[in-house]
Amino acid sequence: MAEKVLMKGNEAIAEAALHAGCRHYFGYPITPQTEIAAYMAKRMPKIGGTFLQAESEIAAINMVYGVASAGYRVMTSSSSPGISLKGEGLSYLAGADLPALVVNVQRGGPGLGGIQPSQSDYFQATRGGGHGDYHMIVLAPASVQEMAELTIKGFELADTYRMTSMILADGTMGQMMEPVALDLEVKPAPAKPWATNGTKLQREHNIVNSLSLVPDELEQLNFARYERYRTVEENVVMYEEYMMEDADICIAAFGIAARVSKNAINEARRQGIKVGMIRPITLWPFPKEVFRRAADHVKTFISVELSMGQMIEDVRLATECRAPVLLCNRVGGMIPSPEQVLETIQNVVKNGGAN
Amino acid sequence: MSTKQMLFSGFGGQGILFAGKFIAYKGLIEEKQVSWLPSYGPEMRGGTASCSVIVSDDPVGSPIVSKPDVLVAMNLPSLDRFEASVAPGGMIFADSTLIERKVARDDVKVFYIPATRLAGENGMPTLANMIIVGKILKELNEFDEDAINAALKKVISAKHADMMEVNLKAMRIGAEN
């Protein structure tokens, strides 16, 4: 294995993107993800790539649309309010079936909100973010190593399924440094016969477009897209199970909330409480099956989130409400402490929710 | 199996983040699991600064240090803010040039180091942070110059390689005080 280096999560995303062959980055600065743009600004010119600080988030996402149309690996990054601005572009990317990588290092909202960590863009990310029927592949890293690995995975999945992949991180994941090994394997990009990269007078023109004015044709496009989404749901689901074999209580958490919860679980186990965790790594597609199976033996679920309770809805849907699902949360840039999670676990036991 | 949770605090410009990064790198070189998490705000310079550093034999769970085993306070607001959070039996390292009061708790080990004064007297006014780091390493029995040099190489860019020696010197001063 290559030597491990200490890197911020934001920097790991940028380096991994270069590693994945991304040579086009468009963005607009916003805390807490600006290190991604700064890293790209420094590195892209040296390797023949393009870094462009756009005049706005909207401009940046449309530049992504352009480069994706030409068949190249391309990305943009922002934080919550900036992602809202990109909403229209995300929908157009989906409507044109273009592969791209978009990073959201979330901060507290709504509105301009604050600059401290949050997970309150879960709905926005997992339900598409813009208008129309569509999904993005949503990846939720819980370490700097995963920031790097999921960036590469994100590009690969985007190309395979002609979709946008979104890295849904948060301020702590972006700002923290951890050791990371960057000797990661990258699958070469597949052929993109649909790309608008010049006919060389040897083929018909390719057209990349999201406008379709004939209703039954647009309906067919939607049906076909959702067929593809079904394949993604069958093939792409990723999650981590932690101490779930004998668990009576199951924590559902992703990203920083999962890191905090692990501390609480370890302490609860020392106290003899049978608690485990399912950590979704793909938020869409959501790991429904593992939650459904868990509901066979779990008496109570606890969704730990930096939001007012968003993923909790997917946990309830996946478990078909066969067991109660409680919320343990902080918002506005606050992070639940291991003690708060532990107390929630202990209260479940006290109230008979583990029997 | 051991986990050391450390919190470095002071005001912007004192090298708080750098000191934490050095400790994290030293842990990495010694094949420990490490994490480093800064508090971040909208200001570019000045203001208060702190960072959480965890060095552990086990994978690091939460990177947020709320009950530090080791607290570095390089100014009074930092000591006021974090003194109560230190784990019982933990250590507090205070820059006594800038902090006139004593630590009120009696269940922690306290080290008063006139780091800012020592840094000035030794012609290294920007290295009060590393004087304190030297003292920490000494008290933790981790003052190993090979590991220190290896970690310095990681945190000091090649452009500033001439700063290696003076950083080591600062740590030696800290260890001897």
Interface residues (C-beta under 8 A of the other chain):
Chain A: K4 V5 L6 T31 P32 I115 G171 T172 Q175 M176 M177 E178 P179 I256 R259 V260 K262 N263 N266 I335 S337 P338
Chain B: K21 A24 Y25 L28 Q33 V34 S35 W36 L37 P38 Y40 G41 P42 V60 G61 S62 P63 I64 S66 K154
